[in-house]
Amino acid sequence: MAPHFDALEIRDPAERERELFDRLPGFLEEAVARADGLAEWLAGIDLQAVTGREKLAALPVLRKPDLLERQVARPPFGGFVNPDALEGARVFMSPGPIWEVQGAGADPWQAARAFFAAGVRPGARVHNAFSYHMTPGGFVLDTGARALGCTVFPAGTGNTDMQVEAAAALRPDVYAGTPDFLKVMLDRAEQAGRDLSSFRTGLVSGGALFPSLREEYRARGVRVLQCYATAEFGVIAYETADRDGDPLPGMVVNENLIVEIVRPGTGDPVPEGEVGELVVTCLNPAYPLVRLGTGDLSAVLPGQSPCGRTNMRIKGWMGRADQRTKVKGMFVDPKQIAELAKRHAAIDRARLVVTREGAGDAMALHVEPTEEGTLDLAAVEASLREITKVGGRVHLAAPGSLPRDGKVIADERDYSD
C-alpha cells in the first residue's frame, strides 16, 4: 500500500505554489462573474494581477462577522455562493448563523486525505459521531471516508447507549468524531459490559485532543490523529504519523488551499513561526471564499514533514483570534450571549467562561443581575442551551464583580496537559 494518498502530496513545493497561483486569477474572474456578493467585496481589484502571495496579501481579509453581516443583508448566502451550484446540493446552517453550501464531487471537503494519513484504508468501517443536523460536520467526514472506500455508520451525536450498542454490533475499525466522545463511548461500554475493542483508529476534530487523552486512547488500543476543519473549507490541515503510527509534529495543509497566517486584526502575513490568525483562500467554484479569516490562531512550522508530504505545516489550532469560541465542537459567539441577556431583562452583565473539565470542555455563564431584578437561573440555563446548542452552568455574580475588560467570552482552557 502506497504511503501517500496521491502524487500531489509529495510534489515539489515550488510546483504546488506555481500551480495554485497559475489557477487563481482565472478562478477569481470566473468566481466574481457568478457570485455577485464576492464581486462587490473585491470591486476595483485587478484580479488578473493576483499571481503570488504578495499580491494576494493586498486583498482584504473577509472575516466571519463581515460574511455574517452580508448574509443577514442578503439571505441566505450574501451573494458568496455560485447559484448554479445549488441545484441538487445540500446547504447548511452553522452557528452564527452562517450558511454554507456543499461543493461538487465525491469528497468536496477533502477529508479522504486526512483519513488516509491516519492509517485508514479502503474497506474499513467508520463510526461517524459528528453531527448530521443542520451543520456540515457529519457530512465532511462521511463523504471523505466513503470516497476512500470505507463503510460509514452515520451515528451523529448523543444517544450514547444506542451508539455503544451499534458499535458493538457493527464492529467498526475507525472512530470519527470529537476528541472526548470516544472516551464517553469506551467508558460506557465498559460499564455495560460491551466490547468496543474493534476500534483501532480515530480521526477527531472539533476540539482539543489533549496529550493525556491521546495517551489514554493509545493505552486502550486506539491510535488517534486529529484534523483541523471548518464548515466553509472542510479539512484545512491534518496530522500525519510515522511508521509506528505515532503523530508527527504539526499538521500538513490540504491540497487546493492557500493558507496564510496574518497578524490578528490585519491582513498582514507574519513571519514563519509567529502566531497569527489563519486565513484561507479556496478554489471551490461553488463557494469561492477569498482570504477568509477563520478567527483561529496558528503558526507555520519550518521545513517539511518527515512523512514525505511537502505542503506547508501548521502547528494546528492554538486558540481564537477573536472571542468566538469553539466548545464541544460548536462555535459560541458573543452575539449569542448578547441575545441571551436581552431575553432576560434582569441580567445586567454576562460573561461566559470556558474551561477544561477532565478530558472535555465545560462552560459556565456568570451573570450579574440588575439592581431591581430577580433572576430565574434555571430559565437562563435553558436559554443558554437553546441559543448556543451547548449545555452549561449558570452562576449568579455579585453586582460589579465581573471584570470590565470587554470580554464576553473568556477561554480559560489549559492545553498544556
ROFI-764618 format. One record per residue (C-alpha): y negated, z, x negated; residue in one letter. Coordinates in steps of 0.25 Angstrom, whole numbers, plus 5000, padded with zeros to 4 digits. Example, Ala and Ser with C-alpha at 12.3 -4.5 7.8 and 13.67 -1.06 7.14 Angstrom:
501850314951A/500450294945S/
This chain:
500050005000M/498649964994A/497850084991P/496550024997H/496249975011F/495849835006D/495149764995A/493749795000L/493949934996E/494149904981I/493249794979R/492149794968D/490949874974P/489949774970A/490749674978E/490749764990R/489249784989E/488949644987R/489749604999E/489149715008L/487749665005F/488049525006D/488449545020R/487349645024L/486149545026P/486949455035G/487549565043F/486149635045L/485549505050E/486749485060E/486649635064A/485149635067V/485349505075A/486449575084R/485949725084A/484449725089D/484249875086G/484749855072L/483749735071A/482649825075E/483049925065W/483049825054L/481849745059A/480949685047G/482049695037I/482549575029D/484049595031L/484449485022Q/483849555011A/484749675012V/485749635001T/485849764994G/485849914995R/484349924990E/483949825002K/484849905011L/484150035008A/482849975012A/483349965027L/483050085036P/484150195038V/484550195052L/484950345055R/485750385067K/484550455074P/483850315073D/485050245079L/485250345090L/483750325094E/483950175095R/485250195103Q/484450285113V/483350185114A/484350065116R/485650125121P/486750125117P/486650055103F/485150035100G/485449895096G/486249925084F/487549865089V/487949725090N/488049695105P/489149595103D/489949705096A/490049785109L/491049695116E/492449755116G/491949865107A/491950025108R/490650095108V/490450245105F/489450355107M/489350455095S/488550585095P/487050565096G/487450485103P/487550355095I/488250235100W/489150145091E/490050025093V/491449995087Q/491449875078G/492349765078A/493749755071G/494949845070A/494249945061D/492849935064P/492550075057W/493350045045Q/494150165046A/495450105041A/495050115026R/494850265028A/496250285034F/496850195022F/496050275012A/496650405018A/498050345016G/498350295030V/499150175031R/499550075042P/500650135051G/500050275050A/499850355063R/498450415065V/498050535074H/496550505076N/495850625081A/494450565081F/493750555094S/493850435102Y/492850485112H/491450415112M/491350415097T/492050315088P/492750415078G/494150395084G/494050245084F/493450235070V/494750295064L/495650235075D/495250095072T/495350115057G/496750175058A/497250065067R/496649955059A/497450015047L/498750005055G/498850155060C/499350205073T/498250295079V/498350405089F/496950425095P/496950575097A/495450595098G/494850735097T/495250865104G/496550895111N/497150955098T/498450995105D/498750855110M/498350795097Q/499350885090V/500450845099E/500050695098A/500150705083A/501450785083A/502050675091A/501350545084L/501550605070R/500250535065P/500150515050D/498550525050V/497550615056Y/496150555059A/495050645064G/494050755060T/494450835048P/494650965055D/495450915067F/496750885059L/496751035055K/496651075070V/497750985073M/498651035062L/498351175065D/498651155080R/499951085077A/500451205068E/500151305079Q/500851215089A/502051185080G/501751035080R/502050955068D/500850865063L/501350845049S/501350695051S/499850705047F/499750655033R/498350595032T/497050625038G/495750535039L/494650625044V/493150615047S/492050675056G/491950805048G/492050865034A/493450875028L/493351005020F/494151015007P/494851135013S/495251055025L/495750935017R/496651025009E/497151095021E/497650965027Y/498250925013R/499051055013A/499551015027R/499950875022G/498750795027V/497950715017R/496550695024V/495450605020L/494150585027Q/493150475030C/491750465034Y/491450395046A/490350375057T/490350315070A/489350205066E/490150155054F/491550215055G/492150255041V/491050245031I/491850315020A/493250375017Y/493950455008E/495050394999T/496150464991A/496850464978D/498350424977R/498750564981D/497950564993G/496850654989D/495450624993P/494550554982L/493050594981P/492150534991G/492250435002M/492350285000V/491350205008V/491950105018N/491849955017E/490849875024N/489849985024L/488550005015I/488350155013V/487050215007E/486750355004I/485250385007V/484250495006R/484250565019P/483150535028G/482850405020T/483550275017G/483550285002D/484850284995P/485150394986V/485750394972P/487350394971E/487850534972G/486650584980E/486850644994V/486150565005G/486350505019E/487450405021L/486850275026V/487850155031V/487650005034T/488849945040C/489149795042L/489649815056N/489249705065P/489449785078A/488649905073Y/487749855062P/487149985056L/486249975044V/485950095036R/486350195046L/486150335041G/487350415044T/486650555042G/487750595033D/487550635019L/488450585007S/488350534993A/488950414985V/489950454975L/489950374962P/491050284957G/492250224965Q/493350304972S/494650324963P/495350264975C/494950124971G/493950094983R/492650044977T/491650074988N/490550184987M/491050324989R/490250434996I/490450584996K/490750585011G/490050665021W/489050765015M/488350815027G/487250765036R/485850705032A/485350745046D/485750855056Q/486650765064R/487950835060T/489450805062K/490250915068V/491750895070K/491550745069G/490450735079M/488950725075F/488050825081V/486550785082D/485250875082P/484950795095K/486150855102Q/485750995098I/484350965104A/484950915117E/485751045118L/484551125116A/483751045127K/484951065136R/484851215135H/483451255137A/483651395132A/483951345118I/482651355109D/483351305096R/484751265092A/485451245078R/486851185077L/487551245065V/488751165060V/489751245051T/491151235046R/492251325053E/493551315046G/493851175044A/493051115055G/491551105060D/490851205069A/489551205075M/488651315081A/487351295089L/486351405087H/485351415098V/484051495100E/483651525114P/482251515120T/481551635122E/481751635137E/483151565137G/484551615138T/485651525132L/486951495138D/487751485125L/488951425132A/488151315139A/487551285125V/488851275119E/489351185130A/488151095127S/488351095112L/489851045114R/489350935125E/488250885117I/488850885103T/490250865107K/490650975097V/490851115101G/490051225094G/489651375096R/488251415101V/487551535095H/486351605100L/485251615090A/484151715090A/482751655093P/482151605080G/483351625072S/483751475070L/483151405057P/481951325059R/482351215049D/482451095058G/483951095058K/484651075072V/486051055065I/486451135053A/487651095046D/488151215038E/489551165035R/490151195021D/490851075016Y/491251135002S/492551185006D/
